[in-house]
Amino acid sequence: QVQVVESGGGLVQPGGSLRLSCAASGIRSSAYAMYWYRQAPGKQRELVASITSGGSRRYADSVQGRVTISRDNTKNAVYLEMNNLKPEDTAVYYCSVGNFYWGQGTQVTVSG
């Protein structure tokens, strides 16, 4: 059984930082691209960042320069380091393994 679990969300002030973690079990995630998405209230889910099995990274324009995606294949994990957070970054953040398996999400709230 595949499980994907996100952690690290929380409440942070504008300009602050958070590091989200995602751990997969029951699957060799190193064979898949990994993704971070987010969904704000009343909005569609959007892709934030992705990293291929080979380590190539892509970012949404809205977060370029402020976030870094990384992965640790020895731990079946992917991370999202977010800096200079803005209120518009408030959303539930979801991790996906290959766009096949999804976690339940972790809430990020940016508010002063």
Phi and psi restraints in degrees (range 20) as a CNS / XPLOR table:
assign (resid 1 and name C) (resid 2 and name N)
       (resid 2 and name CA) (resid 2 and name C) 1.0 -87.1 20.0 2
assign (resid 2 and name N) (resid 2 and name CA)
       (resid 2 and name C) (resid 3 and name N) 1.0 132.7 20.0 2
assign (resid 2 and name C) (resid 3 and name N)
       (resid 3 and name CA) (resid 3 and name C) 1.0 -128.8 20.0 2
assign (resid 3 and name N) (resid 3 and name CA)
       (resid 3 and name C) (resid 4 and name N) 1.0 139.2 20.0 2
assign (resid 3 and name C) (resid 4 and name N)
       (resid 4 and name CA) (resid 4 and name C) 1.0 -128.0 20.0 2
assign (resid 4 and name N) (resid 4 and name CA)
       (resid 4 and name C) (resid 5 and name N) 1.0 122.6 20.0 2
assign (resid 4 and name C) (resid 5 and name N)
       (resid 5 and name CA) (resid 5 and name C) 1.0 -129.6 20.0 2
assign (resid 5 and name N) (resid 5 and name CA)
       (resid 5 and name C) (resid 6 and name N) 1.0 122.0 20.0 2
assign (resid 5 and name C) (resid 6 and name N)
       (resid 6 and name CA) (resid 6 and name C) 1.0 -94.9 20.0 2
assign (resid 6 and name N) (resid 6 and name CA)
       (resid 6 and name C) (resid 7 and name N) 1.0 154.1 20.0 2
assign (resid 6 and name C) (resid 7 and name N)
       (resid 7 and name CA) (resid 7 and name C) 1.0 -155.2 20.0 2
assign (resid 7 and name N) (resid 7 and name CA)
       (resid 7 and name C) (resid 8 and name N) 1.0 167.1 20.0 2
assign (resid 7 and name C) (resid 8 and name N)
       (resid 8 and name CA) (resid 8 and name C) 1.0 104.7 20.0 2
assign (resid 8 and name N) (resid 8 and name CA)
       (resid 8 and name C) (resid 9 and name N) 1.0 -4.8 20.0 2
assign (resid 8 and name C) (resid 9 and name N)
       (resid 9 and name CA) (resid 9 and name C) 1.0 -70.7 20.0 2
assign (resid 9 and name N) (resid 9 and name CA)
       (resid 9 and name C) (resid 10 and name N) 1.0 173.1 20.0 2
assign (resid 9 and name C) (resid 10 and name N)
       (resid 10 and name CA) (resid 10 and name C) 1.0 164.6 20.0 2
assign (resid 10 and name N) (resid 10 and name CA)
       (resid 10 and name C) (resid 11 and name N) 1.0 -168.5 20.0 2
assign (resid 10 and name C) (resid 11 and name N)
       (resid 11 and name CA) (resid 11 and name C) 1.0 -99.8 20.0 2
assign (resid 11 and name N) (resid 11 and name CA)
       (resid 11 and name C) (resid 12 and name N) 1.0 128.8 20.0 2
assign (resid 11 and name C) (resid 12 and name N)
       (resid 12 and name CA) (resid 12 and name C) 1.0 -140.2 20.0 2
assign (resid 12 and name N) (resid 12 and name CA)
       (resid 12 and name C) (resid 13 and name N) 1.0 150.0 20.0 2
assign (resid 12 and name C) (resid 13 and name N)
       (resid 13 and name CA) (resid 13 and name C) 1.0 -78.6 20.0 2
assign (resid 13 and name N) (resid 13 and name CA)
       (resid 13 and name C) (resid 14 and name N) 1.0 155.3 20.0 2
assign (resid 13 and name C) (resid 14 and name N)
       (resid 14 and name CA) (resid 14 and name C) 1.0 -53.9 20.0 2
assign (resid 14 and name N) (resid 14 and name CA)
       (resid 14 and name C) (resid 15 and name N) 1.0 137.2 20.0 2
assign (resid 14 and name C) (resid 15 and name N)
       (resid 15 and name CA) (resid 15 and name C) 1.0 89.9 20.0 2
assign (resid 15 and name N) (resid 15 and name CA)
       (resid 15 and name C) (resid 16 and name N) 1.0 -8.4 20.0 2
assign (resid 15 and name C) (resid 16 and name N)
       (resid 16 and name CA) (resid 16 and name C) 1.0 -82.8 20.0 2
assign (resid 16 and name N) (resid 16 and name CA)
       (resid 16 and name C) (resid 17 and name N) 1.0 -175.8 20.0 2
assign (resid 16 and name C) (resid 17 and name N)
       (resid 17 and name CA) (resid 17 and name C) 1.0 -132.6 20.0 2
assign (resid 17 and name N) (resid 17 and name CA)
       (resid 17 and name C) (resid 18 and name N) 1.0 152.8 20.0 2
assign (resid 17 and name C) (resid 18 and name N)
       (resid 18 and name CA) (resid 18 and name C) 1.0 -144.8 20.0 2
assign (resid 18 and name N) (resid 18 and name CA)
       (resid 18 and name C) (resid 19 and name N) 1.0 152.1 20.0 2
assign (resid 18 and name C) (resid 19 and name N)
       (resid 19 and name CA) (resid 19 and name C) 1.0 -123.3 20.0 2
assign (resid 19 and name N) (resid 19 and name CA)
       (resid 19 and name C) (resid 20 and name N) 1.0 113.9 20.0 2
assign (resid 19 and name C) (resid 20 and name N)
       (resid 20 and name CA) (resid 20 and name C) 1.0 -91.0 20.0 2
assign (resid 20 and name N) (resid 20 and name CA)
       (resid 20 and name C) (resid 21 and name N) 1.0 143.8 20.0 2
assign (resid 20 and name C) (resid 21 and name N)
       (resid 21 and name CA) (resid 21 and name C) 1.0 -123.3 20.0 2
assign (resid 21 and name N) (resid 21 and name CA)
       (resid 21 and name C) (resid 22 and name N) 1.0 151.3 20.0 2
assign (resid 21 and name C) (resid 22 and name N)
       (resid 22 and name CA) (resid 22 and name C) 1.0 -141.1 20.0 2
assign (resid 22 and name N) (resid 22 and name CA)
       (resid 22 and name C) (resid 23 and name N) 1.0 124.3 20.0 2
assign (resid 22 and name C) (resid 23 and name N)
       (resid 23 and name CA) (resid 23 and name C) 1.0 -118.0 20.0 2
assign (resid 23 and name N) (resid 23 and name CA)
       (resid 23 and name C) (resid 24 and name N) 1.0 130.7 20.0 2
assign (resid 23 and name C) (resid 24 and name N)
       (resid 24 and name CA) (resid 24 and name C) 1.0 -109.3 20.0 2
assign (resid 24 and name N) (resid 24 and name CA)
       (resid 24 and name C) (resid 25 and name N) 1.0 143.1 20.0 2
assign (resid 24 and name C) (resid 25 and name N)
       (resid 25 and name CA) (resid 25 and name C) 1.0 -135.1 20.0 2
assign (resid 25 and name N) (resid 25 and name CA)
       (resid 25 and name C) (resid 26 and name N) 1.0 155.6 20.0 2
assign (resid 25 and name C) (resid 26 and name N)
       (resid 26 and name CA) (resid 26 and name C) 1.0 80.3 20.0 2
assign (resid 26 and name N) (resid 26 and name CA)
       (resid 26 and name C) (resid 27 and name N) 1.0 10.3 20.0 2
assign (resid 26 and name C) (resid 27 and name N)
       (resid 27 and name CA) (resid 27 and name C) 1.0 -155.6 20.0 2
assign (resid 27 and name N) (resid 27 and name CA)
       (resid 27 and name C) (resid 28 and name N) 1.0 148.5 20.0 2
assign (resid 27 and name C) (resid 28 and name N)
       (resid 28 and name CA) (resid 28 and name C) 1.0 -90.5 20.0 2
assign (resid 28 and name N) (resid 28 and name CA)
       (resid 28 and name C) (resid 29 and name N) 1.0 88.8 20.0 2
assign (resid 28 and name C) (resid 29 and name N)
       (resid 29 and name CA) (resid 29 and name C) 1.0 -65.3 20.0 2
assign (resid 29 and name N) (resid 29 and name CA)
       (resid 29 and name C) (resid 30 and name N) 1.0 -17.8 20.0 2
assign (resid 29 and name C) (resid 30 and name N)
       (resid 30 and name CA) (resid 30 and name C) 1.0 -61.1 20.0 2
assign (resid 30 and name N) (resid 30 and name CA)
       (resid 30 and name C) (resid 31 and name N) 1.0 -20.5 20.0 2
assign (resid 30 and name C) (resid 31 and name N)
       (resid 31 and name CA) (resid 31 and name C) 1.0 -83.4 20.0 2
assign (resid 31 and name N) (resid 31 and name CA)
       (resid 31 and name C) (resid 32 and name N) 1.0 -5.8 20.0 2
assign (resid 31 and name C) (resid 32 and name N)
       (resid 32 and name CA) (resid 32 and name C) 1.0 -119.4 20.0 2
assign (resid 32 and name N) (resid 32 and name CA)
       (resid 32 and name C) (resid 33 and name N) 1.0 153.4 20.0 2
assign (resid 32 and name C) (resid 33 and name N)
       (resid 33 and name CA) (resid 33 and name C) 1.0 -70.1 20.0 2
assign (resid 33 and name N) (resid 33 and name CA)
       (resid 33 and name C) (resid 34 and name N) 1.0 148.4 20.0 2
assign (resid 33 and name C) (resid 34 and name N)
       (resid 34 and name CA) (resid 34 and name C) 1.0 -119.0 20.0 2
assign (resid 34 and name N) (resid 34 and name CA)
       (resid 34 and name C) (resid 35 and name N) 1.0 145.9 20.0 2
assign (resid 34 and name C) (resid 35 and name N)
       (resid 35 and name CA) (resid 35 and name C) 1.0 -133.4 20.0 2
assign (resid 35 and name N) (resid 35 and name CA)
       (resid 35 and name C) (resid 36 and name N) 1.0 148.7 20.0 2
assign (resid 35 and name C) (resid 36 and name N)
       (resid 36 and name CA) (resid 36 and name C) 1.0 -117.6 20.0 2
assign (resid 36 and name N) (resid 36 and name CA)
       (resid 36 and name C) (resid 37 and name N) 1.0 127.5 20.0 2
assign (resid 36 and name C) (resid 37 and name N)
       (resid 37 and name CA) (resid 37 and name C) 1.0 -118.5 20.0 2
assign (resid 37 and name N) (resid 37 and name CA)
       (resid 37 and name C) (resid 38 and name N) 1.0 167.0 20.0 2
assign (resid 37 and name C) (resid 38 and name N)
       (resid 38 and name CA) (resid 38 and name C) 1.0 -144.6 20.0 2
assign (resid 38 and name N) (resid 38 and name CA)
       (resid 38 and name C) (resid 39 and name N) 1.0 154.1 20.0 2
assign (resid 38 and name C) (resid 39 and name N)
       (resid 39 and name CA) (resid 39 and name C) 1.0 -139.2 20.0 2
assign (resid 39 and name N) (resid 39 and name CA)
       (resid 39 and name C) (resid 40 and name N) 1.0 117.7 20.0 2
assign (resid 39 and name C) (resid 40 and name N)
       (resid 40 and name CA) (resid 40 and name C) 1.0 -91.2 20.0 2
assign (resid 40 and name N) (resid 40 and name CA)
       (resid 40 and name C) (resid 41 and name N) 1.0 157.3 20.0 2
assign (resid 40 and name C) (resid 41 and name N)
       (resid 41 and name CA) (resid 41 and name C) 1.0 -55.3 20.0 2
assign (resid 41 and name N) (resid 41 and name CA)
       (resid 41 and name C) (resid 42 and name N) 1.0 128.7 20.0 2
assign (resid 41 and name C) (resid 42 and name N)
       (resid 42 and name CA) (resid 42 and name C) 1.0 77.3 20.0 2
assign (resid 42 and name N) (resid 42 and name CA)
       (resid 42 and name C) (resid 43 and name N) 1.0 6.1 20.0 2
assign (resid 42 and name C) (resid 43 and name N)
       (resid 43 and name CA) (resid 43 and name C) 1.0 -122.2 20.0 2
assign (resid 43 and name N) (resid 43 and name CA)
       (resid 43 and name C) (resid 44 and name N) 1.0 162.2 20.0 2
assign (resid 43 and name C) (resid 44 and name N)
       (resid 44 and name CA) (resid 44 and name C) 1.0 -76.3 20.0 2
assign (resid 44 and name N) (resid 44 and name CA)
       (resid 44 and name C) (resid 45 and name N) 1.0 156.4 20.0 2
assign (resid 44 and name C) (resid 45 and name N)
       (resid 45 and name CA) (resid 45 and name C) 1.0 -67.0 20.0 2
assign (resid 45 and name N) (resid 45 and name CA)
       (resid 45 and name C) (resid 46 and name N) 1.0 136.7 20.0 2
assign (resid 45 and name C) (resid 46 and name N)
       (resid 46 and name CA) (resid 46 and name C) 1.0 -128.7 20.0 2
assign (resid 46 and name N) (resid 46 and name CA)
       (resid 46 and name C) (resid 47 and name N) 1.0 148.4 20.0 2
assign (resid 46 and name C) (resid 47 and name N)
       (resid 47 and name CA) (resid 47 and name C) 1.0 -76.5 20.0 2
assign (resid 47 and name N) (resid 47 and name CA)
       (resid 47 and name C) (resid 48 and name N) 1.0 129.1 20.0 2
assign (resid 47 and name C) (resid 48 and name N)
       (resid 48 and name CA) (resid 48 and name C) 1.0 -97.0 20.0 2
assign (resid 48 and name N) (resid 48 and name CA)
       (resid 48 and name C) (resid 49 and name N) 1.0 -48.4 20.0 2
assign (resid 48 and name C) (resid 49 and name N)
       (resid 49 and name CA) (resid 49 and name C) 1.0 -159.7 20.0 2
assign (resid 49 and name N) (resid 49 and name CA)
       (resid 49 and name C) (resid 50 and name N) 1.0 155.1 20.0 2
assign (resid 49 and name C) (resid 50 and name N)
       (resid 50 and name CA) (resid 50 and name C) 1.0 -142.4 20.0 2
assign (resid 50 and name N) (resid 50 and name CA)
       (resid 50 and name C) (resid 51 and name N) 1.0 156.1 20.0 2
assign (resid 50 and name C) (resid 51 and name N)
       (resid 51 and name CA) (resid 51 and name C) 1.0 -144.1 20.0 2
assign (resid 51 and name N) (resid 51 and name CA)
       (resid 51 and name C) (resid 52 and name N) 1.0 127.3 20.0 2
assign (resid 51 and name C) (resid 52 and name N)
       (resid 52 and name CA) (resid 52 and name C) 1.0 -78.3 20.0 2
assign (resid 52 and name N) (resid 52 and name CA)
       (resid 52 and name C) (resid 53 and name N) 1.0 172.6 20.0 2
assign (resid 52 and name C) (resid 53 and name N)
       (resid 53 and name CA) (resid 53 and name C) 1.0 -62.6 20.0 2
assign (resid 53 and name N) (resid 53 and name CA)
       (resid 53 and name C) (resid 54 and name N) 1.0 -25.2 20.0 2
assign (resid 53 and name C) (resid 54 and name N)
       (resid 54 and name CA) (resid 54 and name C) 1.0 -89.0 20.0 2
assign (resid 54 and name N) (resid 54 and name CA)
       (resid 54 and name C) (resid 55 and name N) 1.0 -3.7 20.0 2
assign (resid 54 and name C) (resid 55 and name N)
       (resid 55 and name CA) (resid 55 and name C) 1.0 98.3 20.0 2
assign (resid 55 and name N) (resid 55 and name CA)
       (resid 55 and name C) (resid 56 and name N) 1.0 5.4 20.0 2
assign (resid 55 and name C) (resid 56 and name N)
       (resid 56 and name CA) (resid 56 and name C) 1.0 -74.4 20.0 2
assign (resid 56 and name N) (resid 56 and name CA)
       (resid 56 and name C) (resid 57 and name N) 1.0 135.5 20.0 2
assign (resid 56 and name C) (resid 57 and name N)
       (resid 57 and name CA) (resid 57 and name C) 1.0 -115.1 20.0 2
assign (resid 57 and name N) (resid 57 and name CA)
       (resid 57 and name C) (resid 58 and name N) 1.0 146.3 20.0 2
assign (resid 57 and name C) (resid 58 and name N)
       (resid 58 and name CA) (resid 58 and name C) 1.0 -138.5 20.0 2
assign (resid 58 and name N) (resid 58 and name CA)
       (resid 58 and name C) (resid 59 and name N) 1.0 148.7 20.0 2
assign (resid 58 and name C) (resid 59 and name N)
       (resid 59 and name CA) (resid 59 and name C) 1.0 -133.5 20.0 2
assign (resid 59 and name N) (resid 59 and name CA)
       (resid 59 and name C) (resid 60 and name N) 1.0 150.5 20.0 2
assign (resid 59 and name C) (resid 60 and name N)
       (resid 60 and name CA) (resid 60 and name C) 1.0 -68.4 20.0 2
assign (resid 60 and name N) (resid 60 and name CA)
       (resid 60 and name C) (resid 61 and name N) 1.0 148.8 20.0 2
assign (resid 60 and name C) (resid 61 and name N)
       (resid 61 and name CA) (resid 61 and name C) 1.0 -58.5 20.0 2
assign (resid 61 and name N) (resid 61 and name CA)
       (resid 61 and name C) (resid 62 and name N) 1.0 -33.4 20.0 2
assign (resid 61 and name C) (resid 62 and name N)
       (resid 62 and name CA) (resid 62 and name C) 1.0 -68.5 20.0 2
assign (resid 62 and name N) (resid 62 and name CA)
       (resid 62 and name C) (resid 63 and name N) 1.0 -18.2 20.0 2
assign (resid 62 and name C) (resid 63 and name N)
       (resid 63 and name CA) (resid 63 and name C) 1.0 -120.4 20.0 2
assign (resid 63 and name N) (resid 63 and name CA)
       (resid 63 and name C) (resid 64 and name N) 1.0 -3.4 20.0 2
assign (resid 63 and name C) (resid 64 and name N)
       (resid 64 and name CA) (resid 64 and name C) 1.0 -53.3 20.0 2
assign (resid 64 and name N) (resid 64 and name CA)
       (resid 64 and name C) (resid 65 and name N) 1.0 130.9 20.0 2
assign (resid 64 and name C) (resid 65 and name N)
       (resid 65 and name CA) (resid 65 and name C) 1.0 87.9 20.0 2
assign (resid 65 and name N) (resid 65 and name CA)
       (resid 65 and name C) (resid 66 and name N) 1.0 -10.6 20.0 2
assign (resid 65 and name C) (resid 66 and name N)
       (resid 66 and name CA) (resid 66 and name C) 1.0 -114.8 20.0 2
assign (resid 66 and name N) (resid 66 and name CA)
       (resid 66 and name C) (resid 67 and name N) 1.0 -17.3 20.0 2
assign (resid 66 and name C) (resid 67 and name N)
       (resid 67 and name CA) (resid 67 and name C) 1.0 -127.5 20.0 2
assign (resid 67 and name N) (resid 67 and name CA)
       (resid 67 and name C) (resid 68 and name N) 1.0 154.1 20.0 2
assign (resid 67 and name C) (resid 68 and name N)
       (resid 68 and name CA) (resid 68 and name C) 1.0 -135.2 20.0 2
assign (resid 68 and name N) (resid 68 and name CA)
       (resid 68 and name C) (resid 69 and name N) 1.0 125.8 20.0 2
assign (resid 68 and name C) (resid 69 and name N)
       (resid 69 and name CA) (resid 69 and name C) 1.0 -99.0 20.0 2
assign (resid 69 and name N) (resid 69 and name CA)
       (resid 69 and name C) (resid 70 and name N) 1.0 140.1 20.0 2
assign (resid 69 and name C) (resid 70 and name N)
       (resid 70 and name CA) (resid 70 and name C) 1.0 -146.6 20.0 2
assign (resid 70 and name N) (resid 70 and name CA)
       (resid 70 and name C) (resid 71 and name N) 1.0 165.6 20.0 2
assign (resid 70 and name C) (resid 71 and name N)
       (resid 71 and name CA) (resid 71 and name C) 1.0 -141.8 20.0 2
assign (resid 71 and name N) (resid 71 and name CA)
       (resid 71 and name C) (resid 72 and name N) 1.0 152.6 20.0 2
assign (resid 71 and name C) (resid 72 and name N)
       (resid 72 and name CA) (resid 72 and name C) 1.0 -128.0 20.0 2
assign (resid 72 and name N) (resid 72 and name CA)
       (resid 72 and name C) (resid 73 and name N) 1.0 99.6 20.0 2
assign (resid 72 and name C) (resid 73 and name N)
       (resid 73 and name CA) (resid 73 and name C) 1.0 -67.9 20.0 2
assign (resid 73 and name N) (resid 73 and name CA)
       (resid 73 and name C) (resid 74 and name N) 1.0 -22.5 20.0 2
assign (resid 73 and name C) (resid 74 and name N)
       (resid 74 and name CA) (resid 74 and name C) 1.0 -70.1 20.0 2
assign (resid 74 and name N) (resid 74 and name CA)
       (resid 74 and name C) (resid 75 and name N) 1.0 -21.6 20.0 2
assign (resid 74 and name C) (resid 75 and name N)
       (resid 75 and name CA) (resid 75 and name C) 1.0 -111.3 20.0 2
assign (resid 75 and name N) (resid 75 and name CA)
       (resid 75 and name C) (resid 76 and name N) 1.0 4.8 20.0 2
assign (resid 75 and name C) (resid 76 and name N)
       (resid 76 and name CA) (resid 76 and name C) 1.0 53.5 20.0 2
assign (resid 76 and name N) (resid 76 and name CA)
       (resid 76 and name C) (resid 77 and name N) 1.0 44.0 20.0 2
assign (resid 76 and name C) (resid 77 and name N)
       (resid 77 and name CA) (resid 77 and name C) 1.0 -130.1 20.0 2
assign (resid 77 and name N) (resid 77 and name CA)
       (resid 77 and name C) (resid 78 and name N) 1.0 154.6 20.0 2
assign (resid 77 and name C) (resid 78 and name N)
       (resid 78 and name CA) (resid 78 and name C) 1.0 -135.5 20.0 2
assign (resid 78 and name N) (resid 78 and name CA)
       (resid 78 and name C) (resid 79 and name N) 1.0 148.0 20.0 2
assign (resid 78 and name C) (resid 79 and name N)
       (resid 79 and name CA) (resid 79 and name C) 1.0 -128.7 20.0 2
assign (resid 79 and name N) (resid 79 and name CA)
       (resid 79 and name C) (resid 80 and name N) 1.0 156.4 20.0 2
assign (resid 79 and name C) (resid 80 and name N)
       (resid 80 and name CA) (resid 80 and name C) 1.0 -134.8 20.0 2
assign (resid 80 and name N) (resid 80 and name CA)
       (resid 80 and name C) (resid 81 and name N) 1.0 108.2 20.0 2
assign (resid 80 and name C) (resid 81 and name N)
       (resid 81 and name CA) (resid 81 and name C) 1.0 -91.2 20.0 2
assign (resid 81 and name N) (resid 81 and name CA)
       (resid 81 and name C) (resid 82 and name N) 1.0 121.6 20.0 2
assign (resid 81 and name C) (resid 82 and name N)
       (resid 82 and name CA) (resid 82 and name C) 1.0 -120.5 20.0 2
assign (resid 82 and name N) (resid 82 and name CA)
       (resid 82 and name C) (resid 83 and name N) 1.0 128.0 20.0 2
assign (resid 82 and name C) (resid 83 and name N)
       (resid 83 and name CA) (resid 83 and name C) 1.0 -123.7 20.0 2
assign (resid 83 and name N) (resid 83 and name CA)
       (resid 83 and name C) (resid 84 and name N) 1.0 163.4 20.0 2
assign (resid 83 and name C) (resid 84 and name N)
       (resid 84 and name CA) (resid 84 and name C) 1.0 47.8 20.0 2
assign (resid 84 and name N) (resid 84 and name CA)
       (resid 84 and name C) (resid 85 and name N) 1.0 50.4 20.0 2
assign (resid 84 and name C) (resid 85 and name N)
       (resid 85 and name CA) (resid 85 and name C) 1.0 -65.6 20.0 2
assign (resid 85 and name N) (resid 85 and name CA)
       (resid 85 and name C) (resid 86 and name N) 1.0 146.0 20.0 2
assign (resid 85 and name C) (resid 86 and name N)
       (resid 86 and name CA) (resid 86 and name C) 1.0 -120.9 20.0 2
assign (resid 86 and name N) (resid 86 and name CA)
       (resid 86 and name C) (resid 87 and name N) 1.0 157.8 20.0 2
assign (resid 86 and name C) (resid 87 and name N)
       (resid 87 and name CA) (resid 87 and name C) 1.0 -55.0 20.0 2
assign (resid 87 and name N) (resid 87 and name CA)
       (resid 87 and name C) (resid 88 and name N) 1.0 -32.5 20.0 2
assign (resid 87 and name C) (resid 88 and name N)
       (resid 88 and name CA) (resid 88 and name C) 1.0 -72.5 20.0 2
assign (resid 88 and name N) (resid 88 and name CA)
       (resid 88 and name C) (resid 89 and name N) 1.0 -5.8 20.0 2
assign (resid 88 and name C) (resid 89 and name N)
       (resid 89 and name CA) (resid 89 and name C) 1.0 -83.3 20.0 2
assign (resid 89 and name N) (resid 89 and name CA)
       (resid 89 and name C) (resid 90 and name N) 1.0 -6.2 20.0 2
assign (resid 89 and name C) (resid 90 and name N)
       (resid 90 and name CA) (resid 90 and name C) 1.0 -62.1 20.0 2
assign (resid 90 and name N) (resid 90 and name CA)
       (resid 90 and name C) (resid 91 and name N) 1.0 124.2 20.0 2
assign (resid 90 and name C) (resid 91 and name N)
       (resid 91 and name CA) (resid 91 and name C) 1.0 -178.0 20.0 2
assign (resid 91 and name N) (resid 91 and name CA)
       (resid 91 and name C) (resid 92 and name N) 1.0 170.1 20.0 2
assign (resid 91 and name C) (resid 92 and name N)
       (resid 92 and name CA) (resid 92 and name C) 1.0 -88.6 20.0 2
assign (resid 92 and name N) (resid 92 and name CA)
       (resid 92 and name C) (resid 93 and name N) 1.0 128.1 20.0 2
assign (resid 92 and name C) (resid 93 and name N)
       (resid 93 and name CA) (resid 93 and name C) 1.0 -103.1 20.0 2
assign (resid 93 and name N) (resid 93 and name CA)
       (resid 93 and name C) (resid 94 and name N) 1.0 129.5 20.0 2
assign (resid 93 and name C) (resid 94 and name N)
       (resid 94 and name CA) (resid 94 and name C) 1.0 -117.4 20.0 2
assign (resid 94 and name N) (resid 94 and name CA)
       (resid 94 and name C) (resid 95 and name N) 1.0 142.1 20.0 2
assign (resid 94 and name C) (resid 95 and name N)
       (resid 95 and name CA) (resid 95 and name C) 1.0 -104.2 20.0 2
assign (resid 95 and name N) (resid 95 and name CA)
       (resid 95 and name C) (resid 96 and name N) 1.0 142.8 20.0 2
assign (resid 95 and name C) (resid 96 and name N)
       (resid 96 and name CA) (resid 96 and name C) 1.0 -135.2 20.0 2
assign (resid 96 and name N) (resid 96 and name CA)
       (resid 96 and name C) (resid 97 and name N) 1.0 139.8 20.0 2
assign (resid 96 and name C) (resid 97 and name N)
       (resid 97 and name CA) (resid 97 and name C) 1.0 -99.9 20.0 2
assign (resid 97 and name N) (resid 97 and name CA)
       (resid 97 and name C) (resid 98 and name N) 1.0 108.6 20.0 2
assign (resid 97 and name C) (resid 98 and name N)
       (resid 98 and name CA) (resid 98 and name C) 1.0 65.3 20.0 2
assign (resid 98 and name N) (resid 98 and name CA)
       (resid 98 and name C) (resid 99 and name N) 1.0 13.7 20.0 2
assign (resid 98 and name C) (resid 99 and name N)
       (resid 99 and name CA) (resid 99 and name C) 1.0 62.4 20.0 2
assign (resid 99 and name N) (resid 99 and name CA)
       (resid 99 and name C) (resid 100 and name N) 1.0 19.3 20.0 2
assign (resid 99 and name C) (resid 100 and name N)
       (resid 100 and name CA) (resid 100 and name C) 1.0 -107.6 20.0 2
assign (resid 100 and name N) (resid 100 and name CA)
       (resid 100 and name C) (resid 101 and name N) 1.0 -39.3 20.0 2
assign (resid 100 and name C) (resid 101 and name N)
       (resid 101 and name CA) (resid 101 and name C) 1.0 -119.4 20.0 2
assign (resid 101 and name N) (resid 101 and name CA)
       (resid 101 and name C) (resid 102 and name N) 1.0 138.6 20.0 2
assign (resid 101 and name C) (resid 102 and name N)
       (resid 102 and name CA) (resid 102 and name C) 1.0 -131.4 20.0 2
assign (resid 102 and name N) (resid 102 and name CA)
       (resid 102 and name C) (resid 103 and name N) 1.0 147.8 20.0 2
assign (resid 102 and name C) (resid 103 and name N)
       (resid 103 and name CA) (resid 103 and name C) 1.0 -88.5 20.0 2
assign (resid 103 and name N) (resid 103 and name CA)
       (resid 103 and name C) (resid 104 and name N) 1.0 -178.9 20.0 2
assign (resid 103 and name C) (resid 104 and name N)
       (resid 104 and name CA) (resid 104 and name C) 1.0 -86.9 20.0 2
assign (resid 104 and name N) (resid 104 and name CA)
       (resid 104 and name C) (resid 105 and name N) 1.0 -12.2 20.0 2
assign (resid 104 and name C) (resid 105 and name N)
       (resid 105 and name CA) (resid 105 and name C) 1.0 97.5 20.0 2
assign (resid 105 and name N) (resid 105 and name CA)
       (resid 105 and name C) (resid 106 and name N) 1.0 156.9 20.0 2
assign (resid 105 and name C) (resid 106 and name N)
       (resid 106 and name CA) (resid 106 and name C) 1.0 -134.9 20.0 2
assign (resid 106 and name N) (resid 106 and name CA)
       (resid 106 and name C) (resid 107 and name N) 1.0 133.8 20.0 2
assign (resid 106 and name C) (resid 107 and name N)
       (resid 107 and name CA) (resid 107 and name C) 1.0 -79.9 20.0 2
assign (resid 107 and name N) (resid 107 and name CA)
       (resid 107 and name C) (resid 108 and name N) 1.0 130.7 20.0 2
assign (resid 107 and name C) (resid 108 and name N)
       (resid 108 and name CA) (resid 108 and name C) 1.0 -118.3 20.0 2
assign (resid 108 and name N) (resid 108 and name CA)
       (resid 108 and name C) (resid 109 and name N) 1.0 124.1 20.0 2
assign (resid 108 and name C) (resid 109 and name N)
       (resid 109 and name CA) (resid 109 and name C) 1.0 -124.6 20.0 2
assign (resid 109 and name N) (resid 109 and name CA)
       (resid 109 and name C) (resid 110 and name N) 1.0 122.9 20.0 2
assign (resid 109 and name C) (resid 110 and name N)
       (resid 110 and name CA) (resid 110 and name C) 1.0 -111.7 20.0 2
assign (resid 110 and name N) (resid 110 and name CA)
       (resid 110 and name C) (resid 111 and name N) 1.0 110.6 20.0 2
assign (resid 110 and name C) (resid 111 and name N)
       (resid 111 and name CA) (resid 111 and name C) 1.0 -154.8 20.0 2
assign (resid 111 and name N) (resid 111 and name CA)
       (resid 111 and name C) (resid 112 and name N) 1.0 143.3 20.0 2
